[in-house]
Structures are given as structure tokens and as C-alpha cells.
Amino acid sequence: MSITADTITWKIGSKTILEKVSFAARPGEMLGLLGPNGSGKTSLLRLLAGLKRPHSGTVSLDGRDIQSISRKTIAQRVAFVEQHATTNANLRVVDVVKLGRFPHRSMFSAWTHEDEMAVEQALERAGMASKRDHTWQSLSGGERQRAHIARALAQTPREIILDEPTNHLDVQHQIALLSLISDLPLTSVIALHDLNHAAMFCDRLMVLKEGSVVACGTPEEVLTTELLRDVFSIDAHVELSAHHGRPLIQFKRSDRRKRGA
Ligand SMILES: Nc1ncnc2c1ncn2[C@@H]1O[C@H](COP(=O)(O)OP(=O)(O)OP(=O)(O)O)[C@@H](O)[C@H]1O
């Protein structure tokens, strides 16, 4: 197993945010994390990245408790693209992406051919090579998001954790990003709000409701009309797409007034 959570519970004050969450991300799989606003997705991703400590339970990397692994060693293998990642300095795109190499370098080591290759490949994969010399402040929200993805890829991680990475992206770049992530030979855990995108690209899905896991399995197993009603409070029709063979969710309007009625 790659990343594992074993009955983790996390609280803020007396409020339980995550309760006894367990799952195992398999090496190389794309695991989608779904759930309504406030269900605990970001909190779980921050625990998986080692940025927060669970109150009880364990997060492990290849069976080793993440608390026993140094921050630098974690950063050499786990990349985290946060939802509202920002950078204040007005760096060029290529300089932001170079920051991804930081965990692999010691303070006085020279910039290597390997570093250069990782940065170039990451810029290329994230579709940001043509913007490499643009300054951060000149980028659109979607371009900034892709630059953050490039920085994460430059880290040459084995696991990548992404918190709603398609926010701000136009539909072309949403599909391109999800295709990219699903084609990478990495384990990815990705929080998504678009259920159809999750169904199309993820190998498995895990659903959180009020801090607890209520479903985990293949998109076909998880995305049922019953689950959509229970967890997301929506009426929907689910069928297998004739184009990609994955579940296709068609939402029913809650407003029952028909046009012209
Ligand atoms: N710093 C904080 N102080 C108090 N409560 C918090 C804090 N951070 C998160 N929470 C609460 O924890 C719960 C889970 O939040 P979290 O951001 O993990 O949910 P989410 O599923 O990622 O939501 P969204 O889909 O809106 O991004 C929410 O009820 C939220 O209000």
C-alpha cells in the first residue's frame, strides 16, 4: 500500500472533524475524495500530507507511521497541491516550479541536470512551458493553479495529493489536468466536486459525510442514486456512459415547473 489511514480521528477544539477514517491508497491508483462542503476533505488531505497530526489513529507511508518520518523525507516523495495555494513574491513561473526541487537538494548543492530535467518536464506536462518567464502577478487564476501543479510535479513525487485542483480551470484545462494526473505513474488522492469528472478519471472513489467515510469503491459501486440522495441531497439519474463506460450522472431539476407550463 502507498498511503494508508488507520482509524484516524481529528478534532478542532471539541468539534470532531474526522471520525475513525480508514482507507488505503493502492500504488499507482487515482483515488477520488468526494463529499459535500464541510465534510472534511481538506482536513483529511492535510493529515495525509503530514501537515496535521491525528488525535488518534495513524497515517502511514508504505506501512511506516508518517509521524516518524522527517518533513524533508516526506517532501521528497509526497507533493501536496493545496486548494488556496498562494505565493506572495512576484517570482517568475520557472522560479516557482524550481521550488519543487527544494526537498531534493542540500543547502550548498549545485543545481544539477536532474533538477533541470525535472523542472522542464513539469512545465511541459502542466502546459506552462510557454509561460515559464512570466511573472506570478501576471498569471490568471487557472495559470497559477497549473504552475502549482508544475511545482508539485517538479518534486518528482511518488504520491500526489490535490485539493480541488480543477477550481479556476476552464473545461479544456480541467480535462487536461485530470487526464494528466490519471496517466502519471503515481498514487494520487484528489478531492473533487465534479462527480462526473471523478467518475470518468478516478480508479476508486471515497465519499465523506460529516467527517466519516460512507462509501469507498469503484465509481460504479459508489455513485448510485441512493448515495447521491443521501450524501449530496440531490435527485439524479445514473447510467453507464456509452462513450467512456463509466457512470454518467444526470441531475434532475428540483424546480419541477416545466417550460411553458
Ligand atoms: N480552522 C478551523 N476552525 C474551525 N473549524 C474548522 C477549521 N477548519 C475547518 N473547520 C471545519 O471543519 C469541517 C471540515 O472542513 P474541511 O475544509 O475539511 O471540509 P471540506 O470537505 O474540504 O469542505 P469544502 O468542500 O467546502 O472545501 C467544516 O465543518 C469546517 O467548518
The ligand as a MOL file (V3000), in Angstrom:
LIG
                    3D

  0  0  0     0  0            999 V3000
M  V30 BEGIN CTAB
M  V30 COUNTS 31 33 0 0 0
M  V30 BEGIN ATOM
M  V30 1 N -9.6610 26.3350 11.4360 0
M  V30 2 C -10.8830 25.8530 11.6430 0
M  V30 3 N -11.5930 26.2040 12.7460 0
M  V30 4 C -12.8330 25.6930 12.9760 0
M  V30 5 N -13.4340 24.7960 12.1430 0
M  V30 6 C -12.7880 24.4410 11.0390 0
M  V30 7 C -11.4770 24.9320 10.7150 0
M  V30 8 N -11.0700 24.3530 9.5610 0
M  V30 9 C -12.0870 23.5580 9.1590 0
M  V30 10 N -13.0950 23.6030 10.0520 0
M  V30 11 C -14.3660 22.8610 9.9670 0
M  V30 12 O -14.0650 21.5290 9.6750 0
M  V30 13 C -15.0620 20.9670 8.8320 0
M  V30 14 C -14.4020 20.3120 7.6350 0
M  V30 15 O -13.7870 21.3330 6.8430 0
M  V30 16 P -12.9670 20.9820 5.5270 0
M  V30 17 O -12.3920 22.2410 4.9990 0
M  V30 18 O -12.0350 19.8610 5.8360 0
M  V30 19 O -14.1510 20.4510 4.5840 0
M  V30 20 P -14.1670 20.2170 3.0160 0
M  V30 21 O -14.8960 18.9350 2.7950 0
M  V30 22 O -12.7960 20.3290 2.4510 0
M  V30 23 O -15.0670 21.4350 2.5390 0
M  V30 24 P -15.1410 22.2220 1.1100 0
M  V30 25 O -15.7750 21.2740 0.1270 0
M  V30 26 O -16.0620 23.3630 1.4290 0
M  V30 27 O -13.7610 22.6390 0.7320 0
M  V30 28 C -16.0160 22.0920 8.4890 0
M  V30 29 O -17.1450 21.9760 9.3400 0
M  V30 30 C -15.2330 23.3430 8.8260 0
M  V30 31 O -16.0970 24.3730 9.2380 0
M  V30 END ATOM
M  V30 BEGIN BOND
M  V30 1 1 1 2
M  V30 2 1 2 3
M  V30 3 2 2 7
M  V30 4 2 3 4
M  V30 5 1 4 5
M  V30 6 2 5 6
M  V30 7 1 6 7
M  V30 8 1 6 10
M  V30 9 1 7 8
M  V30 10 2 8 9
M  V30 11 1 9 10
M  V30 12 1 10 11
M  V30 13 1 11 12
M  V30 14 1 11 30
M  V30 15 1 12 13
M  V30 16 1 13 14
M  V30 17 1 13 28
M  V30 18 1 14 15
M  V30 19 1 15 16
M  V30 20 2 16 17
M  V30 21 1 16 18
M  V30 22 1 16 19
M  V30 23 1 19 20
M  V30 24 2 20 21
M  V30 25 1 20 22
M  V30 26 1 20 23
M  V30 27 1 23 24
M  V30 28 2 24 25
M  V30 29 1 24 26
M  V30 30 1 24 27
M  V30 31 1 28 29
M  V30 32 1 28 30
M  V30 33 1 30 31
M  V30 END BOND
M  V30 END CTAB
M  END
